[in-house]
Amino acid sequence: MLKETGTNFLVRSSRIFKSSLKLRIGIILFTVLVISVILEPAINNYRLGGHESTEIGVYDALLPFTFEHPLGTDHYGRDVFALLLTGLKYSLFIGLMAGGLATLVAVSLALIAGYKGGRLETLVTTFTNAVLIIPLWPILAIAVLFVERADLMLIIVILAFFSWPWACRQITPQIASLKERPYIELAKVSGLRDLEIMFKEILPNFLPYVIVGFSYAVAGAIMAETALRLVGLGPGAIPSLGLLINWAMYTGALAQQHYVIVLSPILLLVLIFVSLNFINIGLDEVYNPRLKKITGL
């Protein structure tokens, strides 16, 4: 039975993957980025001979493009390509962790509020709206400035806390509409408990929208963290893509026409956002009946 379920899942996933060109492009592009991050320790260790990518003075400063240094070196004698892989690793880690935590909170609250309704839904909605009006960036900047030993996990938790309300606000009313479907009534008659109905009956039918919410949360977290690092805030030992741009601007790379040092981390950020956006558009094409021209509108 388990093997048959797994086979059906793979077949269905394959059909979804093949049904949208944009979805395929987004998944392939994002997969390449993730694989690059997974291989980063091995690649940098091999290329740098055991040195850290952020170690200063390993090479001569501002070397041109060579086979040994595909993107040259920066003002501190660091290999730019190695720095990019490290920056991509931290930016994706922050985005995936903060986005995943935010999505978990948003989906859990939306399921409970949308399914139960009544006062519980009112309470969750009120709390969600209250969090939405709190400005994220000043709170994050203050936390990093005044909390001693602010580290990566603190940034992730703060980003996640301020990221879940948007998804929760959009998902809750749709969960409320799903609970009126006939199969939910059948599940109740069958004796399933509320938690079983929420997580076994409602959530699987809502999974594509959860994925879309997750991708938006990931992109939002990366953008917020990048904005923070651009102004020099955050742990200096964590060289995310935003901090790489900050270093490049601080050393005057743009004014000195060392464009690759500035533009390469920006390009990686653009690739992350483009891949996530293609995934969202692709899922919308697959599951949105209007885009599929099923309704004829």
C-alpha positions in Angstrom: 0.0 0.0 0.0 2.8 2.4 0.9 4.7 1.5 -2.2 1.6 2.2 -4.3 1.0 5.5 -2.6 4.6 6.5 -3.3 4.3 5.5 -6.9 1.1 7.5 -7.4 2.8 10.5 -5.8 5.8 10.3 -8.2 3.5 9.9 -11.2 1.4 12.9 -10.2 4.5 15.0 -9.5 5.9 14.1 -12.8 2.7 15.2 -14.6 2.7 18.5 -12.7 6.4 19.0 -13.6 5.7 18.4 -17.3 2.6 20.5 -17.4 4.2 23.9 -17.1 7.4 25.2 -18.8 7.8 28.0 -16.3 7.5 25.5 -13.4 10.2 23.3 -14.9 12.5 26.3 -15.4 11.9 27.5 -11.9 12.5 24.1 -10.3 15.6 23.4 -12.4 17.1 26.8 -11.6 16.4 26.6 -7.9 17.7 23.0 -7.8 21.0 24.2 -9.4 21.3 26.9 -6.7 20.6 24.4 -3.9 23.1 21.9 -5.3 25.7 24.6 -5.5 25.1 25.4 -1.8 25.3 21.7 -0.8 28.6 21.3 -2.7 30.0 24.7 -1.5 32.2 23.2 1.4 33.8 20.6 -0.9 34.3 23.1 -3.9 35.8 25.9 -1.8 38.0 23.5 0.2 39.4 22.1 -3.0 39.8 25.4 -4.8 41.2 27.3 -1.8 43.5 24.6 -0.5 41.8 24.5 2.9 41.6 28.3 3.4 38.3 29.9 4.3 36.6 32.0 1.6 36.5 35.0 3.8 40.2 34.8 4.8 42.1 38.0 3.9 45.3 38.0 2.0 45.3 34.5 0.6 45.8 35.9 -2.9 46.9 39.2 -4.5 44.3 41.9 -4.5 42.2 42.6 -7.6 43.5 39.8 -9.8 41.8 39.6 -13.2 39.8 36.6 -14.5 41.9 33.4 -14.7 41.3 29.7 -14.7 42.3 29.7 -11.0 40.1 32.7 -10.2 37.1 32.6 -12.6 35.8 35.9 -11.3 39.1 37.4 -10.0 39.8 38.5 -6.5 38.5 41.4 -4.4 40.3 44.3 -2.6 41.3 41.9 0.3 42.8 39.2 -1.9 39.8 36.9 -1.6 38.5 34.7 -4.4 35.2 36.3 -5.6 33.8 33.0 -6.8 34.4 31.3 -3.5 32.8 34.3 -1.7 29.7 34.0 -3.9 29.2 30.4 -3.1 29.5 31.1 0.6 27.2 34.1 0.4 24.6 32.1 -1.6 24.8 29.4 1.1 24.0 31.7 3.9 21.3 33.7 2.0 19.5 30.5 1.0 19.8 29.1 4.5 18.3 32.2 6.0 15.5 32.3 3.4 14.6 28.6 3.6 14.7 28.5 7.4 12.8 31.7 8.0 10.4 30.9 5.2 9.8 27.4 6.4 9.2 28.5 10.0 6.9 31.3 8.9 4.9 28.9 6.6 4.6 26.3 9.4 3.1 28.9 11.8 0.9 30.4 9.1 -0.5 27.1 7.9 -1.1 25.8 11.4 -2.9 28.9 12.5 -4.9 29.1 9.3 -6.0 25.5 9.5 -7.2 25.9 13.1 -8.9 29.3 12.6 -10.4 28.4 9.2 -11.7 25.0 10.3 -12.9 25.9 13.7 -14.3 29.4 12.8 -16.2 31.5 15.4 -14.3 33.2 18.1 -11.1 31.3 17.4 -11.0 32.6 13.9 -11.7 36.2 15.1 -8.9 35.9 17.6 -6.4 34.6 15.1 -7.5 37.3 12.5 -7.1 40.1 15.1 -3.7 38.9 16.1 -2.6 38.5 12.5 -3.7 42.0 11.6 -1.9 43.4 14.7 1.4 41.8 13.6 0.9 43.0 10.1 1.0 46.7 11.1 4.3 46.3 13.0 7.1 47.5 10.8 9.6 44.6 10.2 12.8 46.4 9.3 13.1 48.8 12.2 12.4 46.0 14.7 14.9 43.7 13.0 17.5 46.5 13.0 16.9 47.4 16.7 17.1 43.7 17.7 20.5 43.3 15.9 21.9 46.5 17.3 20.9 46.0 21.0 20.7 42.3 21.5 24.1 41.1 22.6 25.7 38.4 20.4 23.0 38.7 17.8 23.4 35.6 15.7 22.0 33.9 12.6 19.2 32.1 14.5 18.0 35.4 16.0 17.7 36.9 12.6 15.8 33.8 11.3 13.3 33.8 14.2 12.6 37.6 13.8 12.2 37.3 10.1 9.9 34.3 10.5 7.8 36.0 13.2 7.0 39.0 10.9 6.6 36.9 7.7 3.8 34.4 8.7 0.8 36.9 8.9 0.5 37.5 5.1 0.2 33.9 4.3 -2.1 33.2 7.3 -4.4 36.0 6.3 -4.8 34.7 2.7 -5.1 31.0 3.6 -7.6 31.2 6.5 -10.7 32.2 4.4 -9.9 29.5 1.8 -9.6 26.9 4.5 -13.0 28.0 5.8 -14.5 27.4 2.3 -12.8 24.0 2.0 -14.4 22.7 5.2 -17.8 23.0 3.6 -16.9 20.5 0.9 -18.8 17.1 0.8 -15.7 15.1 1.4 -15.1 16.9 4.7 -18.7 16.0 5.8 -18.0 12.4 4.8 -14.8 12.5 6.9 -16.7 13.7 9.9 -19.3 11.0 9.5 -16.5 8.4 9.2 -15.4 9.4 12.8 -12.2 11.3 11.9 -11.1 13.7 14.6 -10.6 17.4 13.8 -6.8 17.3 13.6 -7.0 14.3 11.3 -9.4 16.2 9.0 -7.3 19.3 9.0 -4.0 17.6 8.3 -5.1 14.6 6.3 -8.1 15.8 4.3 -7.8 19.6 4.0 -4.0 20.2 3.9 -3.2 17.8 1.1 -5.7 19.5 -1.2 -4.2 22.9 -0.3 -0.6 21.9 -0.7 0.1 23.9 -4.0 -1.0 27.1 -2.3 1.2 26.3 0.7 4.2 25.9 -1.6 3.4 29.3 -3.2 3.2 30.9 0.3 6.5 29.2 1.3 8.3 30.6 -1.8 7.0 34.1 -1.1 8.1 33.8 2.5 11.6 32.6 1.4 11.9 35.5 -1.1 10.7 38.0 1.5 13.1 36.8 4.2 16.1 37.0 1.8 15.1 40.5 0.7 14.7 41.7 4.4 18.0 40.1 5.4 19.8 41.6 2.3 18.4 45.1 3.2 19.7 44.7 6.7 23.2 43.6 5.6 23.5 46.4 3.0 23.6 49.0 5.8 26.2 46.9 7.7 23.9 45.4 10.3 24.0 41.8 11.4 26.7 39.3 12.3 29.9 40.1 10.4 31.0 36.5 10.5 28.1 35.5 8.3 28.9 36.6 4.7 25.5 36.5 3.1 25.0 38.0 -0.4 23.8 41.2 1.1 27.0 41.6 3.1 29.1 40.9 0.0 27.4 43.8 -1.7 28.0 45.9 1.4 31.7 45.0 1.3 31.9 45.8 -2.4 30.3 49.2 -2.0 32.4 50.0 1.0 35.7 49.4 -0.9 34.5 51.5 -3.8 34.4 48.6 -6.3 31.8 50.3 -8.4 33.6 53.6 -8.7 36.8 51.7 -9.6 34.9 49.8 -12.3 35.3 46.4 -10.7 31.8 45.7 -11.7 31.9 41.9 -11.2 32.5 42.2 -7.5 29.3 44.3 -7.1 27.1 42.7 -9.8 27.8 39.0 -9.2 26.0 38.8 -5.8 23.2 41.0 -7.1 22.8 38.6 -10.1 22.6 35.6 -7.7 19.9 37.3 -5.7 18.0 38.0 -9.0 18.3 34.3 -9.9 16.9 33.2 -6.6 13.9 35.5 -7.0 13.4 34.6 -10.7 13.4 30.9 -9.9 10.9 31.2 -7.0 8.7 33.5 -9.2 8.7 30.9 -12.0 7.7 28.2 -9.6 4.8 30.4 -8.4 3.7 31.2 -11.9 4.0 27.6 -12.9 1.9 26.3 -10.0 -0.7 29.0 -10.8 -0.9 27.8 -14.4 -1.4 24.2 -13.2 -3.9 24.8 -10.5 -5.7 28.0 -11.5 -8.6 27.0 -13.7 -8.8 30.4 -15.3 -5.3 30.2 -16.5 -5.9 26.7 -17.7 -9.0 28.0 -19.6 -11.2 25.5 -18.0 -13.9 28.0 -17.1 -13.6 29.7 -20.5 -13.1 33.2 -18.9 
